[in-house]
Every structure is written in C-alpha cells, then in structure tokens.
Amino acid sequence: MPTCGSRKPVGCVILKRVRTLSIALLGMLALDFVAAAQPPPPPLMPWPASITFSPGAVPLDAKFTIGLSGVGAADPRVKAAALRTFDRLARQTGLPLLPRIVSPDHATLRIVVEARDHRPPQQLGDDEQYSLQVSEAAIRLTAGAPLGVLRGLETVLQLVRQNPAEAGATPGFSVPFVEIHDRPRFPWRGLSLDVSRHFIPVEGVKRTIDGLAAVKLNVLHWHLSDDQGFRVESRRYPRLQRLGSDGLFYTQADIRDVVAYARDRGVRVVPEFDVPGHASSWLPAYPSLGSRPGPFAIVHERGDPTGVLDPTKEATYRFLDAFFGEMAALFPDPYFHIGGDEVDPSEWNEQPRIVAFIKRHHLADGKALQGYFNARLEKILALHGKRMVGWDEILQPDLPKSIVIQSWRGQKSLADAARAGYRGLLSAGYYLDLMQPASQHYAVDPLQGETAGLSSEEQKRILGGEAAMWEELATAEDLDAKLWPRLAAIAERLWSPESVTGVASMYQRLEPINHWLEWLGLTQRSNLRLMRQRLAGVLPVAPLDAFAAILEPVKGYERHRGGYGSSMPLNHLVDAIPPESDAARDFNNAVDRYLAAPNPAGAEALRQQLAGWSRNLAPVRPMLLANSLLTEDLPVADEVAALCRAGTEALSYRTAAVPPDWKPRALAAVKDASKHYAGLLIPIAPAIQKLVDAVP
C-alpha cells in the first residue's frame, strides 16, 4: 500500500476500529501504525487500483465450486483458468478439491465474463479490468473480457489466508470480505528473457510464464539469438540451429507449445532475433551474411571474436525476408523484435566495399548504415504483418511511427522517442541481472524523470516497460532466484496506480508473495538451498545457510569484468544466494530505528543478532577450509567476524568509556569489510558504520 502523502486527513493520524478500510485510507496510513492498529492488509501484489475491506470472510472447504456465466465464459482460456484454480487452491490449502464447475447460483466462486474476445491472438491493449466482490453471498469475479478473469483469479488466490487461531474461529482457510475494482496502469508489462547465453529448457520457460501471469505481467519478450547461441529451429535454414546452438534449441513444436501455453495464461510472446550486431551465432552456418570474411564461430568465452551482418548485400535481405517470414508464422503476436543494440561499426569501416556502399548511398557513417538496414527490415516485417520493435539505438526519424522503441540506455531516449511520435517501453532501471535490490527497481517509473515533462499526448505513447534478464551469469538452475521475487515489485510498478510507492509496504508484501509463488512450482528458494547443500558436501548445511543469509552478490557489472563465458561453471557461493539479503535489510532497518531512539531493549536485540552471526562462524570455518569451492570465501568470514566485533563494541561504548584508538581501528575494519571478496559483499557493513559513527 502507498505511503502517506503530503495531505493527511484525520484518518491518517488517528485510526480506531473501523468496519471498512478503503484503499484511499490505506494509501495515507503509515505502515507501522496500521500494523499496530489491526492486522496488516493481505499480501496482494500488484496492489489493486481500488480496494475496500470489510469484516468477515468466505470459508473455503472441500465443497469449493466455481460457476461460469456471461457470453465470454465460453472462451477456452476462462475454463482452463478455472480448472487450474482448483489445482492451485488445493496446493495452497491442502484441501482435497475436485474440479467442479456448477451452476453460478450455487457456486462458491462465481465468474461472470461480459463479452467475448473478438480479435485473437491476444493483442496489445486488450481489456484486463476486473471487479471482485467477496461477501456473505459468495466470491463474485466480474470482467468485461476473458483476460480480466485471468487477472482477477490471481487476486483471489493471493487473498486466500489461513484463519487466525482465536476463540470461536474455525480451523482452515478463507477469503476475506473485500471489494476490488482493478485495471492496469500500462498495457505492456513484460520480461525480456535471454536464452541465448545459457539455454533455458521449455519447462523453465513455462515456469517463468506461470510467474509472469501470477503477478499480472503480460509479455514474454523471448531473446532467441545472440553471439552465444541461436535457439530456434528453422526448417528453411536448418544450418542455423545445427551450427549455431551447440545442440540446444527449441523445435518449432516447442515454440508452438510455449506460445499456446502463454496465451492460455494471458501472456503475449514477442520474439527477438538480434541483428545486425550480436549475430555471431548466425554466421558459422551462413558466413556469406557476415561483414568480414570467415570463418566464424559461436562466442563461448569472453574475448572471442564477434560478427556483424552485412547490410550492403541484397542477399542479406533475401535471407532475412525468408527467415522472418518463417518465424512470423510461428509467433502470432503482431510485434517482432529485431534487437539493433550495441552495433560496432568498426567492422564495416574496415571493409572497402562497405565503405564504398556508404559513400554511394550518401550515408554519413556506420550509424546511418544501420538506419538504412533498419528501414529495409521494417518493410520486410510489415509485409509479413508484423510491427517492428527495437532497442533505442534503432531510433531515427525516417522510420514509420508504427515501430516501438525499447529503452535500455535511460529515460532520455524514451522521452526523445515519444516526442518524435514513437511509442516506447522502458527497460533502463529494470535490469534484474545487475543484482540490485527490489527497492531500486521499484523506484523507477516509466513516467518519471525525463518523461515527466512530456505532454499528456506524448505520455500516452509510453506503453509500459519490461524487466530484463541477461544470462551471462544465470543458468536454468538459478534463473528463478535471479527473477523472483524482485520481478513482482517491477510488476507492481507497471500495473498499480502511480501513487503506490511505499517501499516498506512493498517489502512487507513481497516476502509472502515470494512464498506464494513457490506454490506455482517456482524454485527461487528451493534451488538455492540445494546449491548450498552441494557446496556443504557431507557437512551440515545450516551453518552455511546462516552465513550466506547476510551476503549478497556484487552489483552492476563488477563480476562481469572478471571475465565470463557460457562454459564457465556458476557453482560458487555467490551463485547460491539471492540478489538481496532480507536478514541484512532487517538488521539495517533495526539499526536505523535504534539510532533514532536509543533504548536498552533495542541495543540488546542488535547485540544478540551480532553474537549469533559471530557464533555461527565456528562451524562455518571448517566447511570453508574443507571444500574447494568454498575456500575463496574465508576472507568473507574474517570480515563478518570483524564487523560483528565492531558493532558489538560500538553498542557497548555508547554507555562506557571509549579507548582512544578504538574508533579509527573500528572504521578501518568496516572499510576493509566493505570490499568485495569472491564476488560477494557484506550488506550489514553500512549499518555497522552507522553504529561506529554514532559513538561519541
């Protein structure tokens, strides 16, 4: 729920028992005050556009049924979603549910679909609104179109709660009385998923789609080719997958299966084939497409030579015309992504025939040559019924306004595109592979910063945004942990009202949502536990878990600079932890509260936490010494010990005499602990520094 705004009515200051609690009031309440006055709101994410709670709940038991009505109820997606709801609800509650669809008048959950979807396949801007009323009568979900039902069912499943253990309460589960009217803020809310650097099998892609649908994201942008791999079967040009994939690719049957699976869940699939740069995997099979003479090879290691397509050959366009035509038939979505990012023109400038072409066509330079290439591609895609999408480097005034610009370099390029009449998507700030905390992604808004100054008409051209997951340092084993739960926070930014910005509330809801997502089969917690067990070997894993709980991977591109390749094993401790430490964040928040209002109880709680982490190092050190993949983490253990000691001493010296040389030594220890070892950082270090600084 949002934080208090600048205008605070009486209800934001004094909260007593109320019979209903609306989103307007929730939006102005301080989180801790709400929690003290009554139970926290249900962990809904994204937070709805309008919500009102009332006392009471609909009980859930083994007699749970669903009823379907309305002219749109015949849509196959509606019935399929209803049947999946039985299975998911059974897993969430342990109830022995049978999939029973009955007359709406007698159903526990009554779904009304007011209209049919008249324009398959799923389109940008399809109606996703829904209303949900939970009262004594029943749970009633109403939507104008099938997609609204899919979105509303996710809200129903998030509302399911175990009944509190209080006098007179019936053991079991229920859905609280609530009235919700919900709609998305942006029509395009997606994830760009790279499967080229590390191949993700079909089951992993489907699991990701389940997660997208659960948090109301509606686009899977499937990055299917790059320097490291070409991942789709082409029957027209079979050498592409034969020589460009290391044998790891999706058959056309796989593609159709995934596209149908996604549509069933209200997710569009937009393919990306990156050209003219990032094209090394095309060229081993068809070297004549390259700008320089071959031979060519897939990029396996950092520093391997890359290849760029030749935009001056007519044969290049004939090839792409045939290939894109084949792919257009596989992917029914109207949008088709051509990449276009990070094209290095030096290879073109080194070829006399390409330089001559640039002069002959009165092109200024390599950038203009790429513009020529993009214009040719746009016409090819249009002939195949597709609208071109590309990264922000493709922006040029000669392209038709039907194209979509995806900004990875910042909001300025997004704003420039909107001013020039182009529609756009924001990805800058949503790069999940950079291991930034959820709060940092949550603070990024497609209509803030450079875009805030756009006119209302220009702002309408901002379609939404996409998170990006580039997989230099991710594999099928830890993909879920790299995506979730931070992707849910980005989903809220793209779905919920602009006023929903409370970071404390976001984190309060993110933790239970992370657990809830695992009922879908997502593995963001379970796989990391298994990876740490592998590192622990025959030793008990619990001490390693506790040690890892206060560590995070380094941020940004720091780890990339050490060199990476698709054959590099990602099986170290840095690969077996989530991007963000919940334990460290909680500790840092506790330190801030204590320093704002010092008290003995707060100091003792912090002291006990530090003592626990320090004691845990005793069983951890033998493990780090014994196991070869963990020995690199010994300096991290030393620095954790130093931080715990400095923090404990800082707490003691607030009420005792301070040795004259203690503070410089403590600050030096914190500085050393703030360095990065084995790709890891210790995120409690800033809080320890605050404790040390606070000592007189």
TORDO-763837 format. One record per residue (C-alpha): residue in one letter; z, y, x. Coordinates in steps of 0.5 Angstrom, whole numbers, plus 500, padded with zeros to 3 digits. Layout:
N
aZYX/...
//
This chain:
696
m500500500/p499507502/t504511506/c507518503/g502523502/s504531503/r505532496/k511528494/p514527486/v521526485/g519518484/c517518492/v524521493/i529517488/l527510486/k531507481/r530501476/v523501473/r519497468/t513498471/l511500478/s504503479/i499504485/a500512484/l507511485/l507505491/g502510494/m507515495/l513511497/a516510504/l515502505/d523501508/f525505501/v521501497/a524494500/a531497499/a530498492/q526492490/p522486492/p516488496/p509488493/p505482493/p501481500/l495483497/m489485502/p485488501/w489493497/p486494490/a484501487/s489501481/i495496480/t501496476/f506491476/s511489470/p517485469/g515478468/a511472471/v506467468/p509460470/l504455474/d505448473/a500441473/k498443466/f494449469/t487450466/i481455466/g477458461/l470461462/s466465457/g461471456/v454471458/g455471465/a459465465/a453460466/d452463473/p453457477/r457461482/v462462477/k463455475/a463453482/a468458484/a473456478/l473449481/r474451488/t480455485/f483448482/d483445489/r486451493/l491452488/a493445489/r494446496/q498453496/t503450491/g503442492/l502441484/p497435482/l492439479/l486436475/p480441475/r480442467/i475447464/v477448457/s476453451/p478460453/d483461448/h488455450/a487456458/t492459463/l486463467/r481466462/i475468466/v470473462/v463475465/e460480461/a453480464/r448475468/d446477475/h438478473/r436479481/p437473485/p438473491/q444477492/q443484493/l446490497/g450494491/d451488486/d457489482/e463487485/q468490480/y473486476/s479487472/l485483472/q491483467/v497478467/s501478461/e505473457/a499471453/a495469460/i492471466/r485474464/l480476469/t474480467/a468482471/g461485469/a457480473/p459474477/l460477484/g466480480/v469474478/l469471485/r473477488/g478477482/l479470484/e481471491/t486476488/v489471483/l490466489/q494472493/l498473487/v501466487/r508466489/q514461489/n519463484/p526466487/a532462488/e536465483/a540464477/g536461471/a530461475/t525455474/p523452481/g516452482/f510458482/s508463478/v503469478/p507476477/f505480471/v500486473/e494490471/i489491476/h482495476/d479494482/r472495486/p469496493/r469503496/f463501500/p457496498/w456493505/r462490508/g461485514/l462481520/s457480526/l458473529/d455472535/v453464536/s448465542/r453466548/h457460545/f455456540/i459455533/p457449529/v456449522/e463447520/g465453524/v460458521/k462455514/r470456515/t468463517/i464465511/d470462507/g475467510/l470473509/a470471502/a477471501/v478478504/k472480500/l467481505/n460480503/v456480509/l455475515/h450478520/w448472524/h447474531/l442468533/s439469539/d441473546/d440472553/q444466553/g441462547/f436461542/r440458536/v435456530/e429451529/s422454529/r417449527/r412454528/y414455535/p419449537/r419450544/l424456543/q429451541/r427446546/l427450552/g432456549/s438453546/d441447551/g440443545/l445447541/f441450535/y441450527/t436446524/q432449518/a436444514/d443447517/i440454515/r439453508/d445449507/v449455510/v445460506/a447457500/y454456502/a455463503/r451465496/d456461493/r462465495/g458472494/v456473502/r450475504/v447472510/v443477515/p439474521/e439478527/f434476533/d435481538/v428484541/p425487546/g431486550/h437480550/a430476550/s431471556/s432465551/w425466548/l422466555/p423459558/a418457552/y413462552/p413466558/s407470557/l411474552/g415477558/s414484561/r414481568/p411474571/g416468570/p419463571/f424465566/a431461565/i437462560/v442466562/h448462564/e452466569/r454473570/g448476574/d443471572/p436475571/t434477564/g428478561/v425483556/l419482551/d412486553/p411491548/t404492550/k401486549/e397484542/a399477543/t407479542/y406482535/r402476533/f407471535/l413475532/d409476526/a408469525/f415467527/f419473523/g414470517/e417463518/m424466519/a423470512/a422464508/l429461511/f433467510/p432470503/d436477504/p432483503/y435485510/f433483517/h436485524/i432486530/g437488535/g434493539/d440494543/e441495551/v434495553/d433497560/p426500561/s426499569/e422492568/w417496564/n417501569/e415496575/q409493571/p403498573/r399495567/i405497562/v406504566/a398505564/f399503557/i405508556/k400514559/r394511555/h398512548/h401518550/l408516550/a414519554/d417514557/g420507556/k425509550/a418512547/l415505548/q421501545/g420506539/y412504539/f415497539/n420498533/a415501529/r410495529/l416491528/e418495522/k411494519/i411486520/l417486517/a415490511/l409485510/h414479509/g418483504/k424485509/r427492511/m429493518/v436493521/g437495528/w443497533/d443505534/e438505540/i432504535/l433511531/q427515532/p424520527/d418516526/l421510523/p421510515/k427511511/s428504509/i431502515/v438501516/i442504523/q448500525/s452504530/w456501536/r456507540/g460511536/q460515529/k456521532/s450516532/l452514525/a452521523/d446523526/a442517522/a445520516/r443527517/a436524518/g435521512/y437514514/r442509511/g447506516/l453502518/l459503523/s461497528/a464502533/g471501533/y471494530/y469490536/l474484535/d472481542/l476487545/m483484543/q485491540/p491491535/a489491528/s492498527/q487501532/h481498528/y485500521/a485507524/v477507524/d474509518/p466510517/l467517513/q472520518/g471523525/e463525526/t461523519/a467527516/g462533516/l457530512/s455533506/s456528500/e449526499/e449524507/q455521506/k452516501/r448514506/i453510510/l453503507/g460501510/g461497516/e461491520/a466488525/a463485531/m465478534/w461478541/e463471544/e463472552/l470470551/a470466545/t468459543/a469454537/e476452539/d479459539/l474463534/d478463528/a484466533/k479472535/l477474528/w484473524/p488476521/r485483524/l479482520/a483482514/a485489516/i478491517/a476488510/e481493507/r479499510/l472498507/w474495500/s480499499/p481507497/e481512503/s488513501/v490506503/t492508510/g500505511/v500502518/a507499516/s505496510/m498493513/y502489518/q507487512/r502484508/l498482514/e503476516/p503473509/i495473509/n495470516/h499464513/w495464506/l488464510/e490457513/w490454506/l483455507/g482451513/l482457518/t485455524/q487461528/r495459529/s494451529/n489451534/l492456539/r498451538/l494445540/m491449546/r498451549/q500444548/r494442552/l497447557/a504444557/g502437558/v507432557/l513437557/p516440551/v511446549/a517450545/p519454551/l511456553/d510458546/a516463546/f514465553/a507466550/a509470544/i511476548/l504476552/e497479550/p490478553/v488485557/k484489552/g477492552/y472489558/e477488563/r477481563/h469481563/r469485569/g472479573/g465475571/y464470566/g458465564/s457461558/s459455562/m466458564/p472454561/l476458557/n482454557/h488458560/l494461557/v490468556/d485464551/a491460548/i495466545/p493471539/p490478541/e496481538/s504479539/d508480533/a514479537/a513485541/r511489536/d517488532/f521489538/n518495540/n519498533/a526496533/v527500540/d524506536/r529505531/y535504535/l533510540/a532515533/a539513531/p543509537/n548505534/p552499537/a549493532/g542496534/a544495541/e547488541/a541486537/l536488542/r541485548/q540479544/q533479544/l532480551/a537475553/g533470549/w527471553/s530471559/r534464558/n527461556/l524463563/a529457566/p525451562/v518455563/r518456570/p518448572/m512448567/l508453570/l509450577/a507443575/n501445571/s495447575/l492451569/l499455569/t501457576/e497463575/d502465570/l508465575/p508473576/v508474569/a514470568/d517474574/e515481571/v518478564/a525477567/a525484571/l523487564/c529484560/r534485566/a531493566/g532493558/t539490558/e541495564/a539501560/l542499554/s549498558/y548504561/r548509555/t555508555/a557506562/a556510569/v549509572/p549507579/p545513583/d539509585/w538505578/k533509574/p528509580/r528502581/a528500574/l522505573/a519501579/a520495575/v517497569/k511500573/d510493576/a510489570/s505494566/k500491571/h496485569/y496478571/a492472570/g488477564/l495478561/l499484559/i506484557/p507489551/i514490551/a513494557/p512500554/a519499549/i523498556/q520504559/k523508553/l530505554/v530506561/d527514560/a533515555/v538513560/p541520562/
//
